[in-house]
Amino acid sequence: MKEYKSKMIDYMRNKALADQSKALASLDLLLEQAVGIGDHSTDDYWTNIDAALDVLVDAEDRLEAIEKYFTYPLDVEDAPY
């Protein structure tokens, strides 16, 4: 059972890291690469910036929660996972 839980924790961490990378790439594209904006309207630009920041904040919050509640030293025998 612990192996299954460990895999689920790995999944949660990897998903959060992927979302974090996606958000950072989107923000870089929108803030640093003018070509990434294309012919979007200003409203689209702000909507995209807000969405990317929301994804980043959510991913980092999830990483923090995973670290707090699901990361234990390897020698802890009664870890809840």
Secondary structure, 3 states (H helix, E strand, C coil): CHHHHHHHHHHHHHHHHHHHHHHHHHHHHHHHCHHHCCCCCHHHHHHHHHHHHHHHHHHHHHHHHHHHHHCCCCCCCCCCC
